[in-house]
Amino acid sequence: MLLENKFYKVLSKETDGLSGRFTVAILPDCNVYDGHFPGDPVCPGVCNIETIKECAMLLTGEELRINSIKQCRLTAIATPTVCPEVDITITATPSANGMYTILATIKDDNQTYMDYKGTMEKVIH
């Protein structure tokens, strides 16, 4: 896990098979904000995508890597000051050869910040 406990911290998770909701705190002291609008930090989209991947790994119990991103819509600007806690909902649908289709949303009570659809594959060592 690259960003867990650095960029975000999982506060709670609720799972039902391969569907789940993770409540995460966005950590404002992460060094990513040193170069991403210091004083007015904005969550980089790439960090949001990595957070989705890491939550998908917690959901599936598998080490995953992104295979393809079919859709990634940033619908609002997420910041650690405006939305210090967000919910990440994920559904992972298994398919052939260790692949999962991942549908995910990052949102809070007020708005949606990202909609994601893509495939991730199991890492085989």
Backbone as a ProteinNet text record, in pm:
[ID]
protein_1_A
[PRIMARY]
MLLENKFYKVLSKETDGLSGRFTVAILPDCNVYDGHFPGDPVCPGVCNIETIKECAMLLTGEELRINSIKQCRLTAIATPTVCPEVDITITATPSANGMYTILATIKDDNQTYMDYKGTMEKVIH
[TERTIARY]
84.1	0	89.5	76.8	161.7	112.4	-18.2	-72.8	-144	-176.4	-247.5	-162.8	-226.3	-164.4	-64	-62.1	17.1	-75.9	-149.1	-245.1	-385.1	-416.7	-548.4	-534.7	-636.7	-644.2	-784.2	-794.4	-924.8	-981.8	-1098.1	-1165.5	-1261.7	-1328.2	-1419	-1438.9	-1478.9	-1514.3	-1630.9	-1719.3	-1834	-1829.9	-1826.4	-1819.3	-1929.8	-1969.2	-2065.6	-2015.5	-1938.8	-1877.7	-1777	-1797	-1705.2	-1760.5	-1846.2	-1892.9	-1861.4	-1825.7	-1793.5	-1795.3	-1796.2	-1785.8	-1676.1	-1581.7	-1470.4	-1484.8	-1487.8	-1483.2	-1337.7	-1285.1	-1144.1	-1128.7	-1026.1	-986.9	-876.1	-889	-783	-687.2	-562.5	-465.6	-400.8	-427.6	-381.1	-230	-161.6	-17.6	65	-0.6	71.4	163.4	284.2	381.6	344.4	243.7	200.3	151.5	99.5	48.1	158.9	283.2	395.6	410.5	379.6	392.1	259.1	151.9	20.2	-64.5	-32	-101.2	-83.6	41.3	64.4	-21.4	-76.5	-162.6	-307.6	-332.2	-467.3	-467	-443.7	-419.8	-539.9	-509.9	-608.7	-563.3	-656.1	-622.9	-596.3	-475.8	-446.9	-531.4	-580.7	-660.8	-588.2	-458.4	-381.1	-379.1	-379.3	-385.1	-523.5	-627.7	-762.4	-773.1	-715.5	-718.5	-641.3	-524.6	-446	-521.6	-591.6	-670.6	-780.8	-846	-947.1	-882.2	-765.8	-697.6	-665	-614.9	-578.3	-701.5	-812.1	-936.3	-987.5	-971.7	-1009.7	-925.1	-799.3	-712.9	-761.2	-802.4	-857.3	-986.7	-1065.6	-1193.2	-1173.4	-1083	-1063.9	-965.7	-880.3	-776	-664.4	-656.4	-556.9	-468.5	-342.4	-258.4	-299.7	-336.8	-389.6	-305.3	-313.2	-258.6	-364	-361.2	-457.9	-423.1	-522	-504.9	-553.1	-672.6	-724.7	-822.3	-829.3	-928.1	-1021.9	-1145.7	-1243.5	-1313.3	-1326.4	-1390.3	-1336.9	-1301.8	-1259.8	-1303.5	-1412.8	-1467.2	-1442	-1368.4	-1351.3	-1467.1	-1559.9	-1681.9	-1680.6	-1584.7	-1568.1	-1425.7	-1379.3	-1244.4	-1247.4	-1169.6	-1156.9	-1035.5	-1054	-943.9	-952.7	-840.1	-846.4	-917.1	-934.7	-1005.2	-1155.4	-1196.1	-1338.3	-1403.4	-1333.9	-1389.8	-1286.7	-1269.1	-1167.7	-1197.8	-1324.1	-1363	-1450.7	-1424.2	-1504.5	-1536.7	-1638.8	-1674.4	-1632.4	-1570.3	-1534.1	-1616.1	-1706.7	-1786.4	-1727.1	-1714.6	-1650.2	-1729	-1742.8	-1790.3	-1684.3	-1640.3	-1540.1	-1606.4	-1611.7	-1672.1	-1562.2	-1542	-1435.2	-1467.6	-1363.1	-1376.2	-1257.9	-1232.5	-1130.3	-989	-902.6	-758.9	-721.5	-791	-756.4	-788.7	-878.3	-916.9	-1042.3	-1053.6	-1173.4	-1217.2	-1347	-1402.9	-1436.2	-1385.6	-1401	-1489	-1595.6	-1679	-1662.1	-1626.4	-1601.9	-1647.3	-1680.3	-1719.8	-1656.3	-1604.9	-1557.9	-1656.6	-1716.1	-1816.2	-1825.2	-1891.3	-1929.2	-2078	-2128.2	-2272.2	-2319.1	-2226.8	-2265.9	-2249.1	-2148	-2124	-2036.4	-2032.8	-1946.8	-1821.4	-1705.9	-1578.6	-1520.6	-1545	-1491.9	-1578.9	-1602.3	-1662.5	-1555.8	-1540.5	-1432.3	-1487	-1441.3	-1471.4	-1346.9	-1304.3	-1185.4	-1166	-1053.9	-1018.8	-888.1	-881	-758.8	-730.2	-601.7	-564.2	-482.6	-496.9	-422.8	-275.4	-190	-45.4	2.5	71.6	126.6	277.8	331.3	476.6	545.4
-116.6	0	124.1	199.3	317.2	438.2	457.4	580.9	564.8	441.9	421.5	472.7	546.7	609.1	718.3	760.2	875.2	979.5	939.4	1027	1012	891	863.4	760.3	752.6	651.5	592.9	461.1	394.9	407.3	469.6	485.1	369.7	323.4	209.8	145.9	20.6	-47.7	-140.6	-143.4	-233.6	-309.6	-442.3	-520.7	-625.2	-657.7	-763.5	-835.5	-940.2	-1008.7	-917.1	-890.6	-805.7	-665.3	-621.7	-483.6	-427.1	-299.8	-242.8	-91.9	-38.3	104.9	129.3	213.9	250.4	398	430.3	569.7	599.8	700.5	733.6	880.8	906	1042.9	1081.3	1198	1251	1326.1	1283.9	1337	1464.6	1578.3	1706.9	1728.2	1649.1	1666.8	1584.4	1518.1	1437.6	1527.9	1479.1	1561.1	1582	1513	1535.9	1679.8	1738	1874.6	1979.6	1940.6	2034.2	2084.8	1999.5	2038.1	2050.9	2029.6	2034.4	2140.3	2262.4	2380.9	2401.7	2423.5	2451.1	2569.1	2555.8	2660.3	2647.4	2582.9	2557	2418.3	2313.9	2180	2121.2	2053.7	1983.6	1838.5	1745.9	1604.2	1571.6	1526	1489.9	1370.1	1376.5	1266.5	1133.7	1134.3	1010.2	949.1	1032.9	981.4	923.4	986.2	931.3	794.6	780.5	652.1	546.4	581.8	486.9	447.3	540.5	509.6	409.7	427.9	331.3	194.2	189.8	61.3	-5.7	70.3	12	-36.8	35	-12.8	-137.8	-144.6	-265.6	-384.5	-360.4	-467.3	-516	-423.3	-462.3	-541.4	-502.4	-568.9	-710.1	-727.1	-857.5	-947.7	-888.3	-967.2	-1005.6	-936.3	-966.1	-844	-867.1	-758	-731.2	-608.1	-573.1	-465.4	-462.4	-349.9	-309.3	-181.7	-130.3	-183	-240.2	-290.2	-186.5	-131.5	-27.5	60.6	184.8	277.3	312.2	271.1	295.2	429.9	472	600.2	649.7	775	837.5	982.9	1011.5	1148.3	1215.6	1324.6	1409.5	1509.2	1493.8	1573.8	1692.8	1695.5	1807.5	1802.2	1913.7	1920.4	1874.6	1771.1	1721.1	1785.7	1830.7	1888.6	1836.3	1827.6	1779.1	1876.7	2000.8	2096.1	2096.6	2083.7	2084.7	1950.7	1842.6	1708.1	1622	1642.6	1567	1418	1380.3	1239	1214.9	1105	1066.9	918.4	879.9	739.1	692.7	577.4	514.6	387.6	385	264.5	191.9	60.8	-20.1	-148.2	-185.8	-317.8	-378.2	-498.1	-570.7	-695.5	-703.9	-819	-902	-1026.9	-1108.2	-1151.2	-1159	-1212.6	-1306.3	-1340.8	-1440.7	-1393.8	-1489.8	-1468.3	-1373.7	-1381.1	-1299.3	-1151.9	-1118.7	-979	-946.1	-819.4	-766.5	-641.5	-628.9	-501.6	-425.1	-303	-221.6	-101.3	-84.6	35.5	102	230.1	298	443.2	495.7	635.1	689.3	810.5	883	996.8	1000.7	1103.7	1128.7	1235.8	1260.7	1289.9	1342.6	1369.1	1477.7	1562.9	1678.2	1659.4	1582.1	1569.1	1449.3	1420.7	1315.8	1382.2	1323.7	1379.1	1302.2	1171.8	1092.6	970.3	941.5	815.6	742.3	614.5	535.7	403.5	363.8	232	183.5	63.5	9.4	-136.9	-190.2	-326.7	-327.7	-420.6	-442.7	-592	-623.1	-764.4	-804.2	-930.1	-988.7	-992.8	-948.8	-953.5	-1092.3	-1153.3	-1288.3	-1276	-1321	-1311.3	-1437.9
0	0	0	-106.1	-121.9	-44	-39.5	17	151.4	188.6	313.9	430.1	517.3	634.4	598.8	473	429.6	367.9	263.4	195.2	255.5	296.2	355.4	466.1	549.3	654.6	652.4	650.2	653.5	794.9	804.4	933.1	959.8	853.3	867.1	730.4	734.5	609.5	635.7	538.7	540.3	409.5	416.9	294.9	292.2	171	145.9	21.5	42.8	-70.9	-137.8	-265.9	-341.3	-363.9	-272.8	-270.8	-133.4	-131.2	-1.6	-0.8	120.6	141	243.5	206.1	291.7	325.5	452.9	495	524.6	456.1	472.5	509.8	590	621.9	524.7	464.7	379	470.4	471.1	566.6	513.1	575.6	522.6	532.7	615.9	632.4	533.8	440.4	341.5	258.9	232.4	158.6	12.3	-38.3	-176.9	-193.4	-86.8	-94.5	-97.1	-65.1	-75	-218	-315.6	-455.2	-527	-457.2	-520.3	-452.2	-482.1	-432.6	-281.7	-236.9	-94.4	-46.6	70.9	126.4	83.2	-28.8	-78.9	-143.2	-62.5	-117.3	-192	-301.4	-382.5	-396.1	-377.2	-390.4	-536.9	-570	-708.3	-753	-875.3	-929.3	-924.3	-950.9	-949.6	-808.9	-705.9	-568.6	-538.5	-591.6	-574.9	-642	-761	-832	-753.5	-702.3	-622.5	-496.2	-434.8	-315.8	-349.9	-464.4	-509.7	-528	-591.7	-613.2	-480.4	-385.1	-256.4	-179.8	-188.7	-126.9	-197.7	-329.9	-404.5	-359.2	-327.8	-277.5	-140.8	-53.8	76.1	58.4	-40.8	-66.9	-120	-215.7	-280	-206.6	-122.4	-57.5	-152.8	-266	-369.6	-392.5	-427.6	-475	-619.5	-648.6	-780.4	-846.3	-977.8	-1054.1	-1154.9	-1190.4	-1286.8	-1424.4	-1490.3	-1626.2	-1726.3	-1703	-1791.6	-1714.4	-1756.3	-1701.9	-1816.2	-1803.3	-1908.9	-1890.9	-1764.4	-1734.6	-1601.5	-1596.8	-1472.1	-1478.5	-1411.7	-1414.4	-1280.7	-1285.1	-1168.3	-1171.4	-1079.8	-1084.6	-989.4	-896.8	-803.7	-749.9	-699.6	-645.4	-500.2	-472.4	-335.5	-270.8	-148.9	-72.1	70.4	138.8	277.4	371.6	330.5	416.9	390.1	264.1	229	260.1	231.9	254	327	455.2	529	539.9	521.4	518.6	397.3	327.8	212	220	147.9	133.6	-4.5	-8.8	-135.4	-145.3	-242.8	-265.6	-384.9	-370.6	-474.1	-494.7	-620.4	-658.3	-748.6	-713	-791.6	-848.6	-980.2	-1046.4	-1111.4	-1064.5	-1121.7	-1264.3	-1344.5	-1480.3	-1504.4	-1626.4	-1659.6	-1624.7	-1601	-1584.4	-1470.9	-1359.9	-1244.4	-1258.6	-1350	-1373.3	-1292.2	-1256.6	-1191.3	-1265.6	-1288.6	-1332.1	-1205.1	-1196.4	-1076.8	-1108.6	-1031.8	-1034.7	-899	-898.2	-771.5	-777.9	-662.1	-647	-519.6	-528.9	-410.4	-387.7	-267.2	-239.4	-89.3	-54.2	84.3	86.3	195.3	205.9	110.9	65.3	-15.7	-165.6	-206.6	-351.1	-384	-513.3	-566.8	-622.6	-590.6	-636.3	-754.7	-760.1	-870.7	-895.5	-1023.5	-1067.7	-1147.3	-1121.4	-1181.8	-1233	-1350.3	-1404.1	-1477.5	-1443.4	-1510.1	-1473.7	-1518.1	-1485	-1408.5	-1314.8	-1238.9	-1244.1	-1241.4	-1249.2	-1128.2	-1093.2	-982.3	-1019.4	-926.5	-949	-912.3	-1005	-982.3	-972.7	-861.5	-841.3	-885.1
[MASK]
+++++++++++++++++++++++++++++++++++++++++++++++++++++++++++++++++++++++++++++++++++++++++++++++++++++++++++++++++++++++++++++

